[in-house]
Amino acid sequence: MEVMEVSTETTSSERTIDIVVGNEALNLLENKQFCEQWDSLYESCTWATVFQSRQFVTSNYTLTHQKYTPVIVKMEHNGKLTGLLTLAINPPGRKKSKKNSYLVGAGHGEADYHAWLTSREDSTYFVGTSFRKLLKMFPGQYISLRHLNPDVPTDWVEKDPEIGKLCVFQPFNRALVDLDNYQISKRDRKRINRMNRIGQFEEVKDLTVFESIIDDLGAKYDFRQAAMFNQFPFSESPTNRKFLLDLFKRGVIRVTIFRTKDDIIAGIASVHGKERAILGGINFHLPSYSYYSPGYIQFLLLFDHLSKEKNHKYFDLTPGDDPYKMRLASKVETVYKLSVTPDPIFRADKQFKIKLYDWILSKGHNPYTIKLQIDREKYIMKEKGMKTYLTQLIKSKIKKPVIDSYNLSLNGQVPESASLVLKRNNLKDLLDYQFDGTKATRWEFYSDGMRKMEANEECFTWAKDEVLLASVWFKKEKREQTEEEFVLVYDFYFDKEAQGSEKEFFESVLKRLKEEGIENVQVKLGPDDKNLYSLVKSYQH
């Protein structure tokens, strides 16, 4: 979005409210006096979070202003900054409901809490006047702040009913961990000891080290987000990498990892300020290590690490009813998403959705889980097309695919000429999967891959120039009658660019397994593996 240069001013007998937009807002960040007063106001505001700090907002504005136009609302009294609300213009989206741009708190989705900075006495005047001026200055747009923590004053809703009636408050649960009184149970201590046998918890304190591992952490985080939500925070938003590095330089985020001899199997980035640590930026664990519950253990180790520092009261797991958050929480509070608009239809729609959410919850279901399932099916239908989607759905219900099994011995049968370089359980390679219109969509491919890894199944991949050319899954098994060990090889995938290379890939897989001491292999082939049947049969016992 083009950066605008606009400002508007409202004056009372004692207070002046000014709205600064675009380049003028960016220039304000260079004003030493303004910055010093911002820092002072932030420190004195009892409900402020780190997301309202100058360090966080400046970093966000600097890196995202080409897309999200900065909007700063400031109130001054006799030349002193007494009120501040940092916003951005969110550009129009693809969905019909988001065809128009709208105003969001600075940081948007990267900031879990939005709020204004004032004294409690000035809050009503500042909020009412600011919202009026913003709605007038940006007609047809609404204001969205997510989320307001319980300390943010909302008495202005009753004191200023003209503005209050334009607001919709949507409640969310947030999970908090009490770090002042944190203790690890004996049961969890045993789990920690088990995981400590394969590696160690550490905090990344050096920028050079963080720079050297951030791409790896990003790929692992992307894989988990892609599998669960069809989102790619790093690969689809290069700014995210720069943002985290900049926040690290500013001392706003801290990064902890769990490192084994060969890999980093878990990582958490947290945002720090105002005696709180807030989950944000990175949160992953490798599904292939699910036996150790590395994600859960990493949180326990982080809480223990921070509690010993004695300068954090709480760890905020952020809003959401995720089961792992409720499991870790010491207490749960209600926070609110605030929407402000003069459009009665918009407000009615929001209020209906809130009531629907409460009704679904009262029936013992998670509304967001249901929505996610619906979104997933809609995505698959859109990607494959209605005809292909329905055809595959009907076939899956009527008839199970025929799977053929072939037992192979690797003693002396594998050509040494097989030369492809294969990677094992490489998430970066899997993220380079390309949907061809008929096979699994990216969401299906990643969710299936995560499920397999959580079940101790492994994969070999062959990728080149950021394209996954081929992959195959395998796992160790035992024959029921003889207890003989073998490796089951199944679920081959070949990109269209790998046509003609099936033999080379298959033989490279067999060569790799033989190098690892595997003697017996069982290969399973389905209807999509026609190009492999004759090749596999030639290796059969």
N, C-alpha and C positions, 0 to 999 in steps of 0.2 A: 504494500500500500504506500502511496506517495506520502511523504512526511509533510504535514501542513504547518503553517505558521499562523496561529490564531490565538488570541487571548481575549478574555472578557472579564469585567470587574464589577463587583457589587459592593456598595459601601453603606454601612450604618454609621451612626454617630460615633461609635467607638471602634468598630471592627471593619476590616476590608477583606473581601473574599475575591480572589483572582483565579481564573481558570486559564491555564497555560497549556498549549497543544503543540505537538510536533517538534520542529527544530528549536523553538523557543523554550520548550520544556527541557530538551537536551542541553541547551545552553545554561539553563538554570542549575544544572548539576555541576557546572564549573564555577559557580558563585560560592566563594569560600564562606561568606557570612551565612548564606542560606544553608549550606551543608552543615556548618557548626550548629546552627539553630535546629536543624532537622535532627541531628544526633541528640541534642539536649531534650527535644520534645519526645523523641523515641524512648529515651531512658526514663523520662518522668511519667509516661503514659502507662498506666497499670495493666491495661489489657493488650498492649502491643505484643506482637510476635516477631520473630526474626525476619519474617517475610515483609514487614513494614520498615525494616532497617535500611539505612541509606546504602549500605554495602550490597545487600541483596537486590534492591530495586535498581540501583545504578548499573549493576552487572546485567540485569535482565533488559533494561531499556537499551543499553549500549549494543547488545548482541541481537536484539529482536526488533528494533525500531523500523526496519524495512518492511516488516509484516504487521507488527502491532504498533500503531501510532501512540506515542506516550501522551497521557493527559494528566496534568497535575493540578489539583485544586488546593489552594493554600489560603489560609486566613492569617491576617496580621493585625496586631493591636499596638499602635505607636511604634511601628517598625520591627516588632518582635513577632516571630512565627508562633502562632497559637493553635493552628489547625492545619492538618495535612491529609489529603486523600490521593493516593497514587493509583491511576487507572491506565487502561490502554484500550484502543479501539480494535475490537476483534473483527477481522475481515469477514465478508459473507462466506458461508459454507456451501456445500453441495446439496445438503438436505433442504427440503422445502421449508422446514421450520426455521432454517437459518440462512435464508436468502438475503436478509439484511444484516448489516454489521451491527454490533452492539458493544456496550461498555463493560469491561471486566476489570477486576482488580489486577494490579501490576503483578506480573509473573504468571497470570492465568492458571493453567493446569499445573505449573511447577510450584505454585505457592498454595499450600493447603489451607491457609487462613488469610482472609482479607479483612481489613478494618481501617478506620480513620484514626488519626492521632490528634487528640485534644485533651483538655482537662474534662472531668466529668461535668463540670458546670457549663462548659461551652458546647457540649456534645449536641444538645437539642438544636440550638441555633445553627451550628455548623452543618449538621446533617440536613436539616430542613432546607436551609438556603442553598446548599451545594446541590442537593438533588433537584430542586426547582430549576436552578440555572443549567444543570447538565441536560435535563429533559427538554428545556427550551433551546439550548444550543445544539442538541443532537436530536431533532424531531424524528419520530418513527423508530427510535432505538430505545432499548431498555438497559437497565443497569443490573449486572449480575455480580454478586460478591459471594464467594465460597471459600471458606465457611466462616461464620461469626462464632468465636468461642464464647463460653458462658459468661465471661467477664465483660464482654462488650455491652455497653449500655443500650437498651432498646426502649427506655421509657419515653423517648421522643415519639414513638408511635401513638401513644395516648395524648401527649402534650401537643402534638402537631397532627391532628387527625386528617387534615387535608393531604398531607404526604403519607400518613399511616395507611390510609385506605388504598393507596397505590402499591402497597407492599404485599408480597407473599413470602412467608417463612416456611421453608421445608426442613424438617428435623432429620438429623442423622446421628447415629451413635459413633462415639470415638473412644478408643481403648487407650488407657494410660497405665504405665508401669511406675509404681512408686519406687524411686531409686534411693530415697532416704532410708527405707526399711527393707531393702531388697535382700532376699536370701534364696539360695538354691536348695531345692529339696534333695533328700538322699537319693531318691530314684533318679532325678535328673543329673545328680553328681555322677552316678554310675554311667549314665549315657555320655556325659562329658569325658569321663576317663576313657571310655571305649573309643571315642573319636580322637582324643589326644594321642592315642597310640599310632595313628596314621599321619599326624601332622600337628600344626600349631596355629593358634589364634594370634593375629598381630594387627597393629594399627599402622597404616601407611602414613608416615609423617613427612616424607621427602617428596617434593614436587616432581623431581626427576623419576622417582620410582612410580609415582601415580601416572605420569605421562607414559611410562613404558608398559603399563598393564591396563590402561583404561580401555583400549580397543578390545582386549580379551574380555574384560569385565562387561563391556557393552554388548558384545556378541552373545555372551551367556545370559545376560539380562534380556536381550531381545528375543532369544529363543524361548525363554519361559513366558514372556509377555505375548509372543506370537502364538504359542500353543494354547494359552488360556484365553486371550482376548483379541487375537489377530492384530496386535499392535507391535510396532517396531520403533521404540523410542530413540534408539541411536542411529540405526541405518537409514531411517526415513527423516531424520532431523539432525543434520550435521551440527547445527547450533547447540544441540544438547551437550555434545562433547566439549565444545568451547566453554559453555556455560559452567559445567561442573569443574573444569580446570580453573576457570576464573574465580569461582567461589572458593575453591581449595586455596588458591593464592591469597585470597582475602581473609582466610581463616573462618569462613562461614560454614563450610562442610568438613566433616571428618569421615575417613574411609577405613573400614576394618575388613579384613579378609581371613579366610582359613586356608592355609597353604600346606599341601602335602609335598612329598619329595618331587613329584612330577607335575603338579597342577594346582590351580586355585579352585577350590570346590565350593566356596561360598563367599559372599561379599555383601556388605551393607554400607550405604552412604547415609549419613544423618546430618541434618541441618541444626546448627547450634546457636542459641542466643536466649537471653532472658531466663537463665537457669533451667532451660529445657533443651532436650534433644528431640528432634522430630524426624521421623523416617522420611527419606526423600532421595530421589535420583537413581539409586541402585539398590536392588534387593533380589538376590538370586541364590540358588544352590544347584549343583549339578544333579540331575535326576538319577544318574548312574550310581550315585552314592546314597540313594534313599535309605539303604539299610541303616545308616548312621544318623538319619534325620538331621542332615547338616544345616538346613535352614533354621530349624527350631533351636538347635544347639548354638548356632552362631548368634542368635538373639540373646540366649542366656549368657553367653560369654561376654557379649557387648554390654548387657545390663550390669553384669558383675564388674566389668572394667570401668564403666562410668560411675558406678556407685562408690567405688573406692577413691575416686577423685574428690568426692564431697562437694562438688559445685553444680550438680544437677539435681533438681527436685523430682522431675518426671521424665520418662521417655514416652513420647507421644507416637502411637502407632498409626495415627491419622484416621479420619472418618471412614467408616465402612464396617459391615458385619461379617468380614472374612473370619472363618472359624479359627484360624491361627491367631488372629488378633484377640479374639475373645478368650482363647486358651491362655495367652500370655498376660492378659490384663489384670491389674490390681483393682482397677475400678473403671466404670464406663460412664461417660457424660454425654449430654445432648448438645450438639452444635447445630447451626442453622445455615442453610443457603438462602440468601436474600435476593429476591428479584423485585425490581421497582419499575413499574410501567403504567402509563395512563390508559393502556389498552385493556378494556374489560374482558375481551375474549381471551387474550393471553393469560390474564389472571385466573379466569374461570378454568381454563385448560390446566394450568398449574395446580389449582386447588383440587380439581377432579383427580389428577394423577396422584396427589398426596393421599386422598381418600382411598383410591384404588390400592395404593401401596399398603396402607394400614389394613385394609380388608384382606389382602392376600397374606399379610403377616399374621393376621388373626387366625387364619386357617392353617397355620403351621408351615407356611412356605416362604422361601426367600424370594422377594420380587425381582431382585437383580439377577439371581440365578436363572429365573424363568425368562427374563428379558434377554439374558446372554444366550440362552438356548434358542430363542426365537431369532435373535440377530444372526446367530451362526447358520441356521437353516436358510434364512433370507440371503445371506452372503453366498452360500453354496449354490443356491438356486440362481442367483444373479450371475455368478461366475460361469456356471456350466450351461445355463440356459434352461428354460422350463422343460423342454422336450427331453434333453439328456438327463436332467435331474429326476424327472418322473420315471423315465425308463430304468435308470439305475436303482431307484427306490423300489419299484415293483419287482424287479429281478431279485433284489436282496431279500424281499419278503417271500417270494414264491419258491425260489430255488437257490440252494447253496452252491457255490462254485466247486467244480471238481478239482481236487488237489492230488497230484501224483507225487510219490516219494521215490527217491533213488539213492541207494546206498553206495558210497564210493570209498575206496581205499586209497590213501595218498602214498603208499609205499612204492616209490619208484615211478609213479605215473605223472608227476607234475613237471612240465617243461621248465627248464631253468631260464628259458628265454623270456618268460613272462616279465614284462619290464615296467608296468604301470606303478607309480608311487601312490600307495593307498594310505589314507589316514584313518585312525581308529577313534570313533566316538567324537568326531570333530564337529562341533556345533556351528562353527563358521561355514563349513562346507554345506551343512544341511540348510542353513539360511539362504544359500544360493540356489535353492530349488526353484525351478520355473514351471508354472502351471501351463499345461498344453491344451486345455479346453475340455478334456475328457477324463483324465486321471484325477487323482486327489487334488483338491484345491490346496493352496498354501496353508490355510487354517487346519484342514484335515491332516495334511502331511506332518505339520509340526506337533499337533496334539497327539497324533498316533505315535510319533517318534518319542515324545516325552513319556507317554504311557509305557512304551516298550522299555525305555531306559530305566524307568522306575521299577520295572519287573526284572531287572538285571539282564536285559537283552542288549546286545551291542551291535555296532554297525561299522562297516568299512565304506569309505567314500572316495570318489575320484572326482576332483574338480579342477577347473582351469579357467582363467580369466573371469572369475566371479560367476561361474556357471557350474552347478552341480551336474556333472556328466553321467555319473552312475553311483548307485549305492546298493547295499545289500545288508540284511540283518542276520545275526547268528546268535546262538546260545548253546551252552553245554547241557547235554541231556544224558540220561542213563536208560539202557534198554531194560524193560520190566523183568524179563525172564533171566537174562544173563548178567545184569548189572554192569554190562560193558559200557564204557563212556564213549560218547561221540559228540560231534558238533552239528547242530541243526542249522542249515543255511536256507534262507527263505526271503521272500518279499524283495525281489530284484526291481530296481528302477533304472531306466535308461532315458536320458534326454535325447531329443531328436538329433542333436549334434554328435551323439555317441553311436549313431547307427553304423553298423559295420565293425564296431569295436567290442561287441558282446563277448567274443571268444577271448580276446586279450584281457578283458576285465575279469571274466570268470577264472581264467587260468592264473591271473595275478592274485585272486582271492585264495585259490587253492594253494598257491606257492606261499602266501603269507601264513596260512594256517599250518602248513607243513613246517615252516620255519619256527613256529611256536610249539612244535612237538605234537601236533594233532595227527592222528593216524586214520581215524574213521570219521567220515562225514555223511550226513543224510541231507540231500537237497530236495526241497519241496518246490514244485512248479505249479502255477495256476494258469488260467485262460490267457493272461496277459504276457506269459513267458514263452510264446510259441517259438521265438528265435533261439531258445536255449535247449529245447527238448533233444534234438539230435546230438548236440554238443555234450550235454550231461550224460546221455546214454552211452556215449563212447568211453566214458570214465567209469561206468557201472561195473560192479563186481562180476 
